[in-house]
């Protein structure tokens, strides 16, 4: 199977966690503390994957300059884009309570914000295939675990704000498809590219995802789960680190 199709399939799988989480958020009975706990573990797993998969690989490919420039650029672009969509009503897109805005403009902003959170992860999945022809399954697991509570809390929050189940599932399905396309494009467009460019893209994705974790995912986990999320995040980090060393 062509690498681009493989990447697209992995991107769809990781993005599918958004839909699974949305279904749980719409029809399940998990408490906010449980949602926060899953989010904390997912954050720890993703931090480990960013450090030991994306950034380490970016350094090996392009050196410290490409890795550093890419990371700072990714964090900066995410910051600017997140600021923009947040001002339009998407600042609470990961909240599981009634904080989310319900207007049409806010709905579009939430959709764009969800894309903003998911696209860098998917591009990184596609880029990870270029190293040895196989995906970094630890990174895919990390993205899946981070997407699950995002879909769960986001859907619960949209439901509490009065949005229909059809609207919510349609939004997350759209983001899932976009994740698959982004992963496929990440593998297709970067195949045969200069190692410095690939390294820069990987580090760019890492910077964007790390900014997302620090500005939205971790604060939400702490707000709903309290001090225990620190321990859960550390355990998630350890689990991903151990799996990465065993693969």
Residue pairs with C-beta under 8 A, 6 or more apart in sequence:
3 129
3 130
3 133
3 187
3 188
3 191
4 126
4 184
4 185
4 187
4 188
4 191
5 184
6 129
6 135
6 187
7 125
7 126
7 129
7 135
7 183
7 184
7 186
7 187
7 188
8 126
8 180
8 181
8 183
8 184
8 187
9 180
10 125
10 129
10 135
10 140
10 183
11 122
11 125
11 126
11 179
11 180
11 181
11 182
11 183
11 184
12 176
12 177
12 179
12 180
12 183
13 140
13 144
14 121
14 122
14 125
14 140
14 143
14 144
14 147
14 179
14 183
15 118
15 122
15 147
15 175
15 176
15 177
15 178
15 179
15 180
16 144
16 176
17 143
17 144
17 145
17 147
17 148
17 151
18 114
18 118
18 147
18 148
18 150
18 151
18 154
18 172
18 175
18 176
18 179
19 151
19 169
19 172
19 173
19 176
20 148
20 151
21 147
21 148
21 149
21 150
21 151
21 152
21 153
21 154
21 155
21 172
22 151
22 152
22 154
22 155
22 168
22 169
22 172
23 155
23 169
24 30
24 151
24 152
24 155
25 35
25 96
25 151
25 152
25 153
25 154
25 155
25 156
25 159
26 155
26 156
26 159
26 165
26 168
26 169
28 152
30 152
32 96
32 97
32 153
32 224
32 225
33 224
33 225
33 226
35 96
35 149
35 152
35 153
35 156
35 224
36 149
36 220
36 221
36 222
36 223
36 224
36 225
36 226
36 229
37 221
37 225
37 228
37 229
37 232
38 145
38 148
38 149
38 152
39 146
39 149
39 150
39 153
39 217
39 220
39 221
39 224
39 225
39 229
40 218
40 221
40 225
40 228
40 229
40 230
40 232
40 233
40 236
41 145
41 232
41 233
41 235
41 236
41 239
42 142
42 145
42 146
42 147
42 148
42 149
42 217
42 236
43 146
43 213
43 217
43 218
43 221
43 233
43 236
44 232
44 233
44 234
44 235
44 236
44 237
44 238
44 239
44 240
45 141
45 142
45 145
45 146
45 236
45 237
45 239
45 240
46 142
46 143
46 145
46 146
46 209
46 213
46 240
47 210
47 213
47 233
47 237
48 142
48 236
48 237
48 238
48 239
48 240
48 241
48 244
49 136
49 138
49 139
49 141
49 142
49 143
49 240
49 244
50 206
50 209
50 210
52 240
52 241
52 244
53 128
53 136
53 138
53 139
53 244
54 124
54 128
54 139
54 202
54 203
54 205
54 206
55 67
55 71
55 202
55 203
55 206
57 128
57 131
57 199
57 202
58 66
58 67
58 70
58 199
58 200
58 202
58 203
58 206
59 67
59 199
61 195
61 196
61 198
61 199
61 202
62 70
62 195
62 196
62 197
62 198
62 199
62 200
62 203
63 196
63 199
66 196
66 199
66 200
66 203
67 199
67 200
67 203
68 203
69 200
69 203
70 199
70 200
70 201
70 202
70 203
70 204
70 206
70 207
71 203
71 204
71 206
71 207
71 210
72 207
73 200
73 204
73 207
74 120
74 203
74 204
74 205
74 206
74 207
74 208
74 209
74 210
74 211
75 207
75 208
75 210
75 211
76 207
77 204
77 208
78 116
78 120
78 207
78 208
78 211
78 212
79 211
79 215
81 116
82 113
82 116
82 211
82 212
82 215
82 216
85 109
85 110
85 112
85 113
85 116
86 109
86 113
88 105
88 106
88 108
88 109
88 112
89 101
89 103
89 105
89 106
89 109
89 110
90 101
90 106
90 109
90 110
90 112
90 113
92 99
92 100
92 101
92 157
93 100
93 109
93 110
93 113
93 114
93 117
93 154
93 157
93 216
94 150
94 153
94 154
94 157
94 216
94 217
94 220
95 153
95 154
95 157
95 220
96 152
96 153
96 154
96 156
96 157
96 160
96 220
96 224
97 156
97 157
97 160
98 157
98 160
98 161
99 157
100 106
100 110
100 157
100 158
100 160
100 161
101 109
101 161
102 161
102 162
102 163
107 163
107 167
107 171
110 154
110 158
110 171
111 171
111 174
111 175
114 150
114 154
114 171
114 172
114 175
115 175
115 178
116 212
117 150
117 212
117 216
118 147
118 175
118 178
118 179
118 182
119 178
119 179
119 182
120 204
120 205
120 206
120 208
120 209
120 212
121 143
121 146
121 147
121 179
121 205
121 209
122 143
122 178
122 179
122 180
122 181
122 182
122 183
122 186
123 182
123 183
123 185
123 186
123 201
123 205
124 139
124 186
124 202
124 205
124 206
124 209
125 135
125 136
125 139
125 140
125 143
125 183
125 186
126 182
126 183
126 184
126 185
126 186
126 187
126 188
126 190
127 186
127 187
127 190
127 198
127 201
127 202
127 205
128 135
128 136
128 139
128 202
129 135
129 187
130 187
130 190
130 191
130 198
137 247
138 240
138 243
138 244
138 247
141 240
141 243
142 240
145 236
146 213
146 217
149 217
149 221
150 217
151 172
153 220
154 172
155 168
155 172
158 167
158 168
158 171
159 165
159 168
186 201
190 197
190 198
190 201
218 229
218 233
221 229
221 233
222 229
222 230
225 232
